[in-house]
């Protein structure tokens, strides 16, 4: 059987419709994303999105208010003013003292609470693991329903490096002692924009 015959057979049986039957109601993707992210130990923060214009004037001011005053920020986004300047040529070890790393996600997956990051967003790939706290800016219009739709996004195929992050780094031993931030970020906050 040829590859085309095999794929045609699959298409005729409409497997995708069986796996994901049409829904009677449209899901609230940001709400589902937030629930899944919280289950994985992350923080879903839609406060800035729902803040009236007379509240925080900028995203930078809002984010600075969430962390201690002496926190060292490193940002791969133009919205956040950072103390650590870096470029694609920056050595990963230079980010070891960063308290808060800020990046923008290409998209999020409501099913798992994962955010998709790639080298254009990270600038230095290790930023997603070296910062003590990772803040991800996520456009709520860029949340997809489930992982099966992720392969339809153009970003995975146009990047040299990609990673899906679902929560802070965690490690558990045989006695079930869970340690957050043992190997990577201690906290993941996704800010809805």
VEXDREN-2710 file (C-alpha; in Angstrom, 1 decimal):
% VEXDREN-2710
k/r/px/py/pz
1/UNK/0.0/0.0/0.0
2/UNK/1.4/3.4/-1.0
3/UNK/1.6/6.4/1.4
4/UNK/-1.1/8.2/-0.6
5/UNK/-3.4/5.2/-0.5
6/UNK/-2.9/5.0/3.3
7/UNK/-3.6/8.7/3.8
8/UNK/-6.6/8.6/1.5
9/UNK/-8.0/5.8/3.6
10/UNK/-7.5/7.7/6.8
11/UNK/-9.2/10.8/5.3
12/UNK/-12.2/8.8/4.1
13/UNK/-12.8/7.5/7.5
14/UNK/-12.8/11.0/8.9
15/UNK/-10.7/10.1/12.0
16/UNK/-10.4/13.8/13.0
17/UNK/-14.2/14.1/13.2
18/UNK/-14.3/11.0/15.4
19/UNK/-11.6/12.2/17.7
20/UNK/-13.0/15.7/17.9
21/UNK/-16.7/15.7/17.3
22/UNK/-18.4/19.0/16.5
23/UNK/-19.1/20.9/19.7
24/UNK/-22.5/22.2/20.5
25/UNK/-21.1/25.2/22.3
26/UNK/-18.0/27.3/21.6
27/UNK/-15.4/26.8/24.4
28/UNK/-14.0/29.7/26.3
29/UNK/-10.4/29.1/25.3
30/UNK/-8.7/31.6/27.6
31/UNK/-10.7/30.2/30.6
32/UNK/-9.8/26.6/29.6
33/UNK/-6.1/27.6/29.1
34/UNK/-6.0/29.2/32.5
35/UNK/-7.5/26.2/34.2
36/UNK/-5.0/23.8/32.5
37/UNK/-2.0/26.1/33.2
38/UNK/-3.0/26.4/36.9
39/UNK/-3.2/22.6/37.2
40/UNK/0.4/22.4/35.9
41/UNK/1.6/24.8/38.5
42/UNK/1.7/28.0/36.4
43/UNK/-0.1/31.3/37.0
44/UNK/-2.7/32.5/34.6
45/UNK/-2.9/36.3/34.9
46/UNK/-5.6/38.1/33.0
47/UNK/-5.7/41.1/35.3
48/UNK/-3.9/43.4/32.9
49/UNK/-6.3/42.4/30.1
50/UNK/-9.3/43.3/32.3
51/UNK/-7.9/46.5/33.9
52/UNK/-9.6/49.7/32.9
53/UNK/-7.5/52.2/31.1
54/UNK/-7.3/54.4/34.2
55/UNK/-5.5/51.6/36.1
56/UNK/-2.0/50.6/35.2
57/UNK/-0.8/52.7/32.4
58/UNK/1.6/50.2/30.9
59/UNK/2.3/46.6/30.8
60/UNK/5.8/47.4/32.1
61/UNK/4.4/49.1/35.2
62/UNK/2.0/46.3/35.9
63/UNK/4.7/43.6/35.6
64/UNK/7.2/45.6/37.7
65/UNK/4.6/45.7/40.5
66/UNK/4.4/41.9/40.6
67/UNK/8.0/41.4/41.6
68/UNK/10.4/42.8/44.2
69/UNK/11.9/46.2/43.4
70/UNK/15.4/44.9/43.1
71/UNK/14.5/42.2/40.6
72/UNK/16.8/41.9/37.6
73/UNK/14.6/41.8/34.4
74/UNK/15.6/40.5/31.0
75/UNK/13.1/41.0/28.2
76/UNK/12.9/39.7/24.7
77/UNK/9.8/41.9/24.1
78/UNK/9.8/45.7/23.4
79/UNK/6.9/46.3/25.9
80/UNK/9.1/45.6/28.9
81/UNK/12.1/47.7/29.9
82/UNK/14.9/45.5/31.2
83/UNK/18.1/45.9/33.1
84/UNK/19.9/43.1/31.2
85/UNK/20.5/43.9/27.5
86/UNK/21.0/40.9/25.3
87/UNK/21.0/39.8/21.7
88/UNK/21.2/36.5/19.8
89/UNK/25.0/36.6/20.4
90/UNK/24.7/36.7/24.1
91/UNK/26.2/33.7/25.9
92/UNK/23.6/31.7/27.8
93/UNK/25.7/31.8/31.0
94/UNK/25.2/35.6/31.0
95/UNK/21.6/35.1/32.0
96/UNK/22.3/33.1/35.2
97/UNK/21.5/36.0/37.5
98/UNK/18.2/37.0/35.8
99/UNK/15.3/37.1/38.2
100/UNK/12.5/37.7/35.6
101/UNK/12.7/36.7/32.0
102/UNK/10.0/38.1/29.7
103/UNK/9.0/36.6/26.3
104/UNK/6.0/36.6/24.0
105/UNK/4.5/33.3/23.0
106/UNK/3.5/32.4/19.4
107/UNK/0.4/30.6/20.6
108/UNK/-1.0/28.8/23.6
109/UNK/-2.8/25.4/23.8
110/UNK/-6.0/25.4/25.9
111/UNK/-6.0/21.6/26.4
112/UNK/-2.6/21.5/28.2
113/UNK/-2.0/25.1/29.3
114/UNK/1.2/25.1/27.2
115/UNK/2.8/28.1/25.5
116/UNK/4.8/27.7/22.3
117/UNK/8.1/29.5/22.2
118/UNK/10.7/29.5/19.5
119/UNK/14.1/31.2/18.8
120/UNK/12.7/34.4/17.3
121/UNK/10.7/35.0/20.5
122/UNK/13.4/33.9/23.0
123/UNK/16.4/35.5/21.2
124/UNK/18.6/33.3/23.4
125/UNK/17.1/29.8/23.7
126/UNK/18.3/29.3/27.3
127/UNK/16.2/32.3/28.6
128/UNK/13.2/30.0/29.1
129/UNK/15.3/27.9/31.5
130/UNK/17.9/30.3/33.0
131/UNK/15.6/33.0/34.5
132/UNK/14.3/32.3/38.0
133/UNK/10.8/33.4/37.0
134/UNK/9.5/33.3/33.4
135/UNK/6.8/35.6/32.3
136/UNK/5.1/34.9/29.0
137/UNK/2.9/37.4/27.2
138/UNK/0.1/35.6/25.4
139/UNK/-2.4/37.1/23.0
140/UNK/-5.8/35.6/23.9
141/UNK/-6.6/35.4/20.2
142/UNK/-3.7/33.1/19.7
143/UNK/-5.0/30.3/21.9
144/UNK/-5.8/27.1/20.1
145/UNK/-8.1/24.4/21.4
146/UNK/-5.9/21.3/21.5
147/UNK/-2.5/19.9/20.5
148/UNK/-3.8/18.4/17.3
149/UNK/-4.2/21.9/15.9
150/UNK/-0.6/22.9/16.8
151/UNK/0.8/21.3/13.7
152/UNK/-1.3/23.6/11.6
153/UNK/0.4/26.6/13.0
154/UNK/3.3/27.9/10.8
155/UNK/5.7/28.7/13.6
156/UNK/7.0/25.1/14.3
157/UNK/8.1/24.7/10.8
158/UNK/9.8/28.1/10.4
159/UNK/12.0/28.0/13.5
160/UNK/15.4/26.4/14.3
161/UNK/14.4/25.9/18.0
162/UNK/11.0/25.4/19.6
163/UNK/9.8/24.5/23.0
164/UNK/6.4/24.2/24.6
165/UNK/6.4/25.2/28.3
166/UNK/3.5/24.1/30.5
167/UNK/4.5/25.1/34.0
168/UNK/7.6/25.7/36.2
169/UNK/10.3/23.1/36.2
170/UNK/9.6/20.4/38.7
171/UNK/11.4/17.3/39.9
172/UNK/10.1/14.6/42.2
173/UNK/12.0/11.8/43.9
174/UNK/10.8/8.2/44.7
175/UNK/9.4/9.5/48.0
176/UNK/7.2/11.9/46.1
177/UNK/8.8/15.0/47.3
178/UNK/8.1/17.6/44.6
179/UNK/10.6/20.4/44.1
180/UNK/9.6/23.3/41.9
181/UNK/12.5/25.1/40.1
182/UNK/15.0/22.4/40.7
183/UNK/16.2/22.5/37.1
184/UNK/14.8/25.6/35.4
185/UNK/12.4/28.3/36.2
186/UNK/10.8/28.5/39.6
187/UNK/7.6/30.1/38.4
188/UNK/5.8/30.5/35.1
189/UNK/3.3/33.4/34.8
190/UNK/1.4/33.8/31.6
191/UNK/-0.1/37.3/31.1
192/UNK/-3.1/37.6/28.9
193/UNK/-2.8/40.5/26.5
END
